[in-house]
């Protein structure tokens, strides 16, 4: 049994290996009960079998992954163990530069782009001995719509259920056992939506906690790079490797990086804040999940306090417009000069950004500053602010059809997520329930700046008294 109460299979065939958490498979590789080559080959075969249906990978790096796995086995056998990621297959979102694979960022306009260097997060994963197994599929340019000529990732729990937005490939692959963790990005909810919909754990770190060097930009001051895994401990292990200052990214923080996954307490009291009046916009399934989570937290002695947050609706509207401006800047070299290669959803966003005046933009900047200050005050009496991970609980594909054309639907979806991209606060998304049709729902623990360790501790404690993170989607090799 693990400290989260999970039974590790005694017979480790391909299907059993795929059910393991990152730290579970890492321990087996470290102790040489499994070889990295064996785990990587098994994962590649699972990708080959299941991903034609799930469509979570944009590019599978089979040859370089097997080479890295063999090198890891040699290092480990010689006693040169680099840490918990050594020899473990990890996927990276296809906006992370990779020297040995293309980086298209879900577009056709960048379809032939071959970077001359690795993104800092990729370089740090490699230095830690991780096996980069492939590039994970995403929406066009990390916005909310897929390019019409490219595949859309499929939710492994139910093909009729939405899989989230731009980090959807990360959520699908991690949930389906096609990697043991992944690196995604979140501009308005793109780590938290897929982790919620796919039943895994994700961290949107404090802005600047993780370098954005070598990351294709959507909106630079809102973009957060972070990990997706099955548990809070696993996500913490990934974050500990990719976080930290980077001379190539002057916006990266100089704050020290703790070992986020070490010495996680099973019993600790955290003060939790909830703004109930702002929960009324969420659907019944989301509200019911929140009530259950609060009941669970109170049952272990965590005080849940009613707080007043700054209004979320107006800041989501401001976010949407500011993001458009920053996206127009990010695509200035290719839009409008190559506008015919863009999908309609991303093109419309850029057009909005190009039309906004400097005076209008500065008013939004002031709104952002005020929101951030008011939010900081809300943390005076609590450690954690509780929010659902999405404004809609596990919506169907039919519900989300036309998301890129429906500003009201997008705002409702992003109400509990985008405000914290505006402020830059960290959040951890945890599986916390299920719909009547069995699809996952997630909850967010949101913290003060650089409170990632506290959030991981709280998430780990929550996962030790709940079993939602132990559920696996109903996939079998051969299903595809």
C-alpha positions in Angstrom: 0.0 0.0 0.0 1.1 3.6 -0.6 0.6 6.4 1.9 -2.5 7.3 -0.1 -4.0 3.9 0.5 -3.4 2.5 -3.0 -2.7 -1.1 -3.6 0.3 -1.6 -6.0 -0.3 -4.6 -8.4 2.1 -7.5 -7.7 2.0 -8.6 -11.4 3.2 -5.7 -13.5 2.2 -6.3 -17.1 1.7 -3.5 -19.6 -1.8 -2.6 -18.3 -0.7 -2.7 -14.6 2.4 -0.4 -15.3 0.0 2.1 -16.9 -2.0 2.4 -13.7 1.0 3.4 -11.5 1.5 6.9 -10.2 4.7 8.7 -11.1 6.3 8.2 -7.7 5.3 4.6 -7.7 6.9 3.8 -11.0 9.9 6.0 -10.0 10.6 3.9 -7.0 10.4 0.6 -9.0 12.9 2.0 -11.5 15.2 3.3 -8.8 15.2 -0.1 -7.0 15.6 -1.8 -10.4 12.5 -3.8 -10.0 11.6 -2.3 -13.4 13.8 -1.0 -16.1 13.2 2.4 -17.6 13.5 0.7 -21.0 10.7 -1.7 -20.1 8.5 1.1 -18.8 9.1 3.3 -21.8 8.6 0.5 -24.3 5.3 -0.5 -22.6 4.1 3.2 -22.6 5.0 3.5 -26.3 3.0 0.4 -27.1 0.1 1.7 -25.2 0.3 5.0 -27.1 0.4 3.0 -30.4 -2.7 1.1 -29.4 -4.9 3.7 -27.7 -3.8 7.1 -29.1 -5.3 6.6 -32.6 -8.6 7.0 -30.7 -7.6 9.4 -27.9 -5.5 11.7 -30.1 -3.5 13.1 -27.2 -0.1 13.2 -28.9 0.9 15.6 -31.6 4.3 13.9 -32.0 5.6 10.7 -30.4 9.4 10.8 -29.8 9.9 7.0 -29.8 13.5 6.7 -30.8 14.9 9.4 -28.6 12.7 8.2 -25.7 14.1 4.7 -25.9 17.6 6.0 -26.1 17.1 8.2 -23.0 15.5 5.2 -21.2 18.5 3.0 -21.9 20.9 5.7 -20.7 18.8 6.0 -17.5 19.1 2.3 -16.8 22.9 2.5 -17.3 23.2 5.5 -14.9 21.0 3.9 -12.3 22.8 0.6 -12.4 26.1 2.5 -11.8 24.6 4.2 -8.8 24.2 7.6 -10.5 20.5 8.2 -9.6 19.3 11.7 -10.4 16.0 11.7 -8.5 12.4 10.9 -8.8 12.0 11.6 -12.5 15.0 9.5 -13.6 13.9 7.1 -16.2 10.2 8.1 -16.0 8.3 8.8 -19.3 7.0 12.4 -19.3 5.0 14.2 -22.0 5.3 17.9 -22.8 2.7 20.1 -24.3 3.5 21.0 -28.0 4.3 24.6 -27.2 7.5 23.6 -25.3 10.5 23.9 -27.6 12.3 20.6 -28.2 15.5 20.3 -30.0 14.7 16.8 -31.3 11.1 17.3 -32.3 8.9 19.9 -34.0 6.9 22.4 -32.0 3.7 23.5 -33.8 1.7 24.8 -30.8 -1.5 23.3 -32.2 -1.2 25.5 -35.4 -0.5 24.9 -39.0 1.4 28.3 -39.3 4.1 26.9 -37.1 3.8 23.3 -38.4 7.3 23.0 -39.8 9.0 24.8 -36.9 12.1 23.0 -35.6 13.6 24.8 -32.5 17.3 25.1 -32.2 17.2 24.6 -28.4 15.0 23.1 -25.7 12.7 25.1 -23.6 14.1 25.6 -20.1 11.5 23.3 -18.6 12.4 20.6 -21.1 16.1 21.1 -20.4 15.5 20.7 -16.7 13.4 17.5 -17.2 16.2 16.0 -19.3 18.9 17.0 -16.7 16.8 15.3 -14.1 16.9 12.1 -16.1 13.2 12.2 -17.3 12.4 10.4 -20.6 10.6 12.9 -22.9 8.2 10.6 -24.7 6.4 13.0 -26.9 4.7 16.3 -27.6 1.1 16.5 -26.5 -1.8 17.9 -28.6 -3.4 21.2 -27.8 -5.7 23.9 -29.1 -4.5 26.3 -31.7 -1.9 28.7 -30.1 -3.1 27.6 -26.7 -6.4 29.5 -27.1 -9.9 27.8 -26.7 -10.4 26.4 -30.2 -8.7 23.6 -32.2 -7.4 24.3 -35.6 -10.0 22.9 -38.0 -7.5 20.7 -39.8 -6.0 19.1 -36.7 -7.3 16.3 -34.4 -9.1 17.0 -31.1 -8.1 15.0 -28.0 -10.8 12.6 -26.7 -11.7 12.4 -23.0 -10.7 8.9 -21.9 -13.7 8.7 -19.5 -16.3 9.3 -22.1 -15.8 10.3 -25.8 -18.9 12.5 -25.6 -17.5 14.6 -22.7 -15.3 17.7 -23.2 -11.6 17.1 -22.4 -10.7 20.8 -21.7 -8.9 23.4 -23.7 -5.3 23.9 -24.6 -3.6 21.4 -22.3 -6.2 18.8 -23.2 -3.6 16.4 -24.6 -1.7 16.6 -21.3 -4.9 15.7 -19.3 -5.9 12.9 -21.6 -2.5 11.3 -21.9 -1.8 11.5 -18.1 -5.3 10.1 -17.2 -5.0 7.3 -19.8 -1.6 6.1 -18.7 0.2 7.3 -21.9 2.7 9.1 -19.8 3.3 9.3 -16.0 3.1 13.1 -15.9 3.1 16.0 -18.3 4.0 19.7 -18.6 1.1 22.0 -19.6 0.4 25.7 -19.6 -2.5 27.8 -18.2 -3.5 31.2 -19.5 -7.1 31.3 -18.2 -7.7 27.7 -17.0 -5.9 25.5 -19.5 -4.2 23.3 -16.8 -7.2 23.3 -14.5 -10.0 22.5 -17.1 -8.3 19.3 -18.5 -7.2 18.0 -15.1 -10.8 18.5 -13.9 -12.4 16.9 -16.9 -9.9 14.0 -17.0 -9.7 13.2 -13.2 -6.0 14.1 -12.6 -4.1 16.6 -10.6 -2.6 19.9 -11.9 -0.8 22.9 -10.6 -0.9 26.4 -12.0 2.1 27.9 -10.2 2.6 31.5 -9.2 3.4 33.5 -12.3 7.1 33.6 -12.7 7.7 30.4 -10.6 8.4 28.4 -13.8 10.4 29.8 -16.7 8.6 30.6 -19.9 11.8 30.6 -22.0 11.2 28.4 -25.1 7.4 28.4 -24.6 5.2 29.5 -27.5 3.3 32.5 -26.0 -0.4 33.1 -26.0 -0.5 36.0 -23.6 2.8 36.5 -21.7 1.6 38.1 -18.5 -1.1 35.5 -18.0 0.8 32.4 -19.2 1.7 29.9 -16.4 3.7 26.7 -17.1 3.0 23.8 -14.7 2.7 20.1 -14.1 -0.1 17.6 -14.6 0.0 14.2 -12.8 -2.2 11.8 -11.0 -1.5 13.0 -7.4 -0.4 16.1 -5.5 2.8 14.4 -4.6 3.6 13.6 -8.2 2.7 17.1 -9.4 5.0 18.4 -6.6 7.9 16.2 -7.8 7.5 17.6 -11.3 7.3 21.2 -10.1 10.4 20.9 -8.0 12.4 20.1 -11.2 11.0 22.7 -13.5 10.7 25.6 -11.1 13.3 28.3 -10.3 15.1 31.3 -11.7 16.3 31.3 -15.3 18.7 33.8 -16.8 17.0 33.4 -20.1 13.6 34.5 -18.7 14.0 37.8 -16.8 10.4 37.5 -15.5 11.2 34.2 -13.7 11.3 34.5 -9.9 14.4 34.4 -7.7 12.4 32.8 -4.9 14.1 29.6 -3.6 12.6 26.3 -4.8 11.7 23.8 -2.0 11.4 20.1 -2.4 7.6 20.2 -2.9 7.1 16.4 -2.6 9.2 15.7 0.5 7.9 15.3 4.0 4.3 15.8 3.1 2.2 15.8 6.3 -0.9 13.6 6.5 -2.5 15.7 9.3 -2.3 19.4 9.3 -4.9 22.2 9.7 -5.5 24.7 7.0 -7.9 27.6 7.1 -10.2 27.6 4.1 -12.1 30.5 2.6 -15.3 30.3 0.6 -17.2 33.2 -1.0 -20.7 31.6 -1.3 -22.5 34.5 -3.0 -20.1 34.1 -6.0 -20.9 30.3 -6.2 -24.5 30.9 -7.4 -23.4 31.0 -11.1 -22.2 27.4 -11.1 -24.3 24.5 -12.1 -26.0 22.1 -9.6 -23.3 19.4 -10.0 -20.5 21.8 -9.2 -22.4 23.3 -6.2 -23.0 19.8 -4.9 -19.3 18.9 -5.3 -18.3 22.0 -3.4 -20.7 21.2 -0.5 -19.2 17.7 -0.3 -15.6 19.0 -0.3 -16.4 21.5 2.4 -18.0 18.7 4.5 -14.9 16.6 4.0 -12.6 19.4 5.0 -14.6 20.3 8.1 -14.7 16.6 9.0 -10.9 16.6 9.4 -10.9 19.8 11.4 -10.1 22.4 8.8 -12.1 25.5 9.6 -14.1 26.8 6.6 -14.6 30.5 6.8 -16.9 32.7 4.6 -14.9 35.4 2.9 -15.6 38.2 0.4 -13.6 38.1 -2.8 -13.5 40.9 -5.3 -16.2 40.4 -8.0 -15.2 37.7 -10.5 -17.4 38.5 -13.4 -16.0 42.0 -14.3 -12.4 40.7 -14.0 -13.1 37.8 -16.3 -14.4 40.3 -18.9 -11.2 42.4 -18.5 -9.1 39.3 -18.8 -10.6 38.3 -22.1 -9.8 41.7 -23.7 -6.3 42.0 -22.2 -5.5 38.5 -23.4 -6.6 39.4 -26.9 -4.1 42.3 -26.9 -1.2 40.2 -25.7 -2.1 37.5 -28.2 -2.0 40.0 -31.1 1.5 41.0 -29.9 2.6 37.3 -29.7 1.5 36.7 -33.3 2.6 40.0 -34.9 5.2 38.2 -37.1 2.6 35.9 -38.7 -0.7 37.8 -38.4 -2.2 39.3 -40.5 0.6 38.4 -43.0 -0.4 34.7 -42.9 -4.0 35.1 -41.7 -5.3 32.5 -44.1 -3.4 29.8 -42.2 -5.2 30.6 -38.9 -8.3 28.9 -37.7 -11.3 31.3 -37.2 -11.3 31.2 -33.4 -7.7 32.4 -32.9 -8.0 34.8 -35.7 -11.0 36.5 -34.2 -9.2 36.9 -30.9 -6.2 38.5 -32.5 -8.5 40.9 -34.4 -10.1 42.0 -31.2 -6.6 42.7 -29.7 -5.5 44.7 -32.7 -8.5 47.0 -32.5 -8.2 48.0 -28.8 -6.9 51.5 -28.0 -4.1 52.2 -25.6 -6.4 54.2 -23.3 -8.9 51.3 -23.2 -6.1 48.9 -22.4 -4.7 51.1 -19.6 -8.1 51.1 -17.9 -8.1 47.3 -17.9 -4.5 47.3 -16.4 -5.8 49.5 -13.5 -8.7 47.1 -13.0 -6.2 44.2 -12.8 -4.1 46.0 -10.2 -7.1 46.7 -8.0 -8.4 43.2 -8.2 -5.0 41.8 -7.3 -4.8 44.0 -4.3 -8.3 43.1 -3.0 -7.5 39.4 -3.5 -4.4 39.8 -1.4 -6.5 41.2 1.4 -8.8 38.2 1.3 -6.0 36.0 2.3 -5.5 37.8 5.6 -7.7 35.3 7.5 -7.3 32.1 5.4 -4.5 29.9 3.9 -6.6 28.6 1.0 -9.4 29.9 -1.2 -11.7 27.2 -2.4 -13.1 27.3 -5.9 -14.3 24.7 -8.5 -11.8 24.0 -11.2 -14.3 24.9 -13.9 -17.5 27.0 -14.1 -19.2 23.9 -15.6 -19.1 20.4 -14.3 -17.8 18.0 -16.9 -19.8 19.5 -19.9 -20.6 17.4 -22.9 -19.1 18.1 -26.4 -22.6 19.3 -27.4 -22.7 21.8 -24.6 -19.3 23.2 -25.6 -19.9 23.3 -29.3 -19.2 26.8 -30.6 -17.3 27.8 -27.4 -15.1 30.1 -29.5 -18.1 32.1 -30.7 -20.0 32.2 -27.3 -18.5 34.8 -25.0 -21.1 34.2 -22.3 -20.3 30.5 -22.2 -16.5 31.2 -22.1 -16.9 33.7 -19.3 -19.1 31.3 -17.3 -16.5 28.5 -17.8 -13.6 30.7 -16.8 -15.2 32.5 -13.8 -13.3 30.4 -11.2 -10.0 30.2 -13.1 -9.1 33.3 -15.2 -9.2 35.7 -12.3 -6.2 33.9 -10.7 -4.3 34.2 -14.0 -4.9 38.0 -13.7 -3.5 38.0 -10.2 -0.8 35.3 -10.8 -1.8 33.3 -7.7 -1.0 29.6 -7.5 -3.7 26.9 -7.6 -3.8 23.1 -7.4 -6.6 21.3 -9.1 -7.7 18.0 -7.5 -10.2 15.3 -8.5 -13.1 15.8 -6.1 -16.3 14.1 -7.4 -18.1 12.6 -10.4 -21.2 13.3 -12.4 -24.1 10.8 -12.6 -22.5 9.5 -15.8 -19.2 8.8 -14.0 -17.1 11.6 -15.5 -14.8 13.5 -13.1 -15.2 16.9 -11.5 -12.4 18.9 -9.9 -11.8 21.4 -7.1 -9.2 24.1 -6.8 -7.2 25.1 -3.7 -5.9 28.6 -4.4 -3.0 30.1 -2.4 -1.0 33.3 -1.9 2.0 34.0 -4.1 4.6 31.2 -3.8 2.4 29.1 -1.5 2.8 26.1 -3.8 4.3 23.9 -1.0 1.3 24.7 1.3 -1.1 23.8 -1.6 0.7 20.5 -2.3 0.6 19.6 1.4 -3.1 20.4 1.5 -3.8 18.5 -1.7 -1.9 15.5 -0.4 -3.9 15.6 2.8 -7.1 15.8 0.9 -6.1 12.9 -1.3 -5.3 10.8 1.7 -8.9 11.0 2.9 -10.6 10.7 -0.5 -10.3 8.2 -3.3 -11.1 10.3 -6.4 -7.5 10.4 -7.6 -7.3 6.6 -7.5 -10.0 6.2 -10.2 -8.8 5.2 -13.6 -10.7 5.7 -16.9 -12.3 2.5 -18.3 -9.6 1.9 -21.0 -8.1 -1.4 -21.9 -5.3 -2.1 -24.4 -7.2 -3.3 -27.4 -10.1 -1.0 -27.0 -9.0 1.3 -29.8 
